[in-house]
Amino acid sequence: MELQSLLKMVGMQMPAQEQKRPVLEDTVLCMIVKNEIFNPAGGLHQALDTMLKHLQAGGVIVDTGSTDGTREYLEWAAAHFPNLKVYD
């Protein structure tokens, strides 16, 4: 029997950090980017790492001519996130 089912039987819940992440089935992350690799706010990496695991449909990113390594990062990310598509 699953731990979550067992806890439910006795009227308890799993702590929030251990509950399954919600998956948004019909939502797609769409981004248009250029030279975002050095964005001090974390930009691309933070967005992909945070959002893609919640989006069953995945993400689409259009790179509009980056020259700072953004395109190379996106190619790496596309290899590691199978639900991410990258276009020029």
C-alpha positions in Angstrom: 0.0 0.0 0.0 1.2 3.5 -0.9 2.3 5.8 2.0 -0.1 8.5 0.9 -3.0 6.1 0.9 -2.1 4.8 4.3 -1.9 8.3 5.7 -5.2 9.2 4.2 -6.8 6.1 5.9 -5.7 7.4 9.3 -6.8 11.0 8.5 -3.3 12.5 7.9 -1.6 14.1 4.9 1.9 14.0 3.6 4.0 17.1 4.2 3.7 19.5 1.3 7.3 19.0 0.0 6.6 15.2 -0.4 3.3 15.5 -2.2 3.2 14.9 -5.9 3.8 18.0 -8.0 0.7 19.2 -10.0 0.8 18.6 -13.7 -0.8 21.1 -16.0 -1.9 18.9 -19.0 -2.9 21.6 -21.5 -0.4 24.3 -20.7 2.7 25.0 -22.7 5.7 27.2 -21.7 6.4 29.6 -24.6 9.4 31.9 -24.7 11.1 34.1 -27.2 14.7 34.8 -26.1 17.9 36.5 -27.2 21.1 36.6 -25.2 19.6 35.4 -21.9 22.4 33.3 -20.6 23.8 36.0 -18.3 20.4 37.3 -17.1 21.1 38.1 -13.4 17.6 37.0 -12.4 18.4 33.4 -13.5 16.1 33.7 -16.5 16.2 30.6 -18.7 17.6 28.1 -16.3 15.3 29.0 -13.5 12.2 29.0 -15.8 13.0 25.7 -17.3 14.0 24.0 -14.1 11.0 25.3 -12.2 8.2 25.1 -14.8 8.9 22.2 -17.2 8.5 19.5 -14.6 4.9 20.7 -14.1 3.9 21.0 -17.7 3.0 17.7 -19.4 2.8 19.4 -22.8 6.2 20.9 -22.3 7.7 24.0 -23.7 8.6 25.9 -26.9 11.5 28.3 -27.0 12.4 30.5 -30.0 15.9 31.9 -30.0 16.2 35.0 -32.1 19.9 35.1 -32.8 21.7 34.8 -29.4 25.5 35.3 -29.5 26.2 34.8 -25.8 25.9 31.0 -25.4 22.1 31.0 -24.9 21.6 28.8 -28.0 24.1 26.2 -26.8 22.4 26.2 -23.4 19.0 25.6 -25.1 20.4 22.7 -27.1 21.7 21.2 -23.8 18.4 21.8 -22.1 16.4 20.2 -25.0 18.6 17.1 -24.6 17.7 16.9 -20.9 14.0 18.0 -21.0 12.4 15.7 -23.6 9.3 17.9 -23.6 11.2 21.0 -24.7 11.4 22.1 -28.3 13.9 24.8 -29.4 13.6 26.8 -32.7 15.5 29.6 -34.5 
